[in-house]
Amino acid sequence: MSVSDADIAFAKELFAGVGALTTRKMMGGLCLYHDGTIFAIIHSDLGLMLKGAGPFQDVLEAEGCTRWTYSRDGGKETSMPYWSMPDGAMDDPDLAADWARRALMHL
């Protein structure tokens, strides 16, 4: 499954308050960048996710966000540095932009 043009347009509109954005399609998904730094992805199966690094991971976890994990061959669990969007941020561009700026501060 790939990311649709509608998904891309939605993400760009949702994060418009961050400033100039660029995107790059990768592995059936899409990476979102601000000033050359990736801060979010659209995963073809999991949807829009923020990048969480350092102490920001604890903030996302406390907010109830879910980390992207998957099982590798042999059953080994692997965690990626991407988290589901916080509640309410998918419907509120100001809140989404605030979360994106917070993610960018920790990258």
C-alpha positions, -999 to +999 in steps of 0.1 A: +000+000+000+013+034-008+006+069+005-020+088-015-019+123-029-047+131-005-026+119+025+003+141+014-019+171+010-035+165+044-001+163+061+012+194+044-019+213+054-018+200+090+019+210+094+017+243+074+023+263+106+058+248+110+070+267+079+084+255+046+081+217+042+096+193+018+087+157+013+103+126+000+086+093-008+104+063+007+095+026+010+058+031+003+057+060+028+066+096+029+091+116+050+083+152+060+111+176+064+116+212+077+149+229+069+163+195+058+154+177+091+129+149+091+103+153+118+075+131+107+065+103+083+034+090+068+036+052+071+015+034+045-001+012+072+003+032+104-006+067+092+010+100+103+038+096+129+062+121+147+098+114+151+107+111+187+143+112+199+160+117+233+138+129+262+110+138+237+102+100+236+092+102+273+069+131+265+052+112+236+048+081+257+033+101+286+009+116+261-003+081+252+014+080+218+023+045+205+058+037+192+062+020+158+075-015+164+077-046+142+089-081+143+120-090+122+127-124+107+132-148+136+107-128+158+130-102+171+111-070+181+125-038+166+115-003+176+116+027+152+119+063+164+084+072+152+053+077+173+016+080+167+003+116+168-009+129+201-047+130+207-063+160+191-033+169+169-048+152+138-077+176+139-059+208+150-033+223+127-020+247+155-016+218+179+000+196+152+025+224+143+033+228+180+041+190+183+062+191+151+082+220+165+087+201+197+099+171+177+123+193+157+138+207+189+149+172+200+165+161+167 
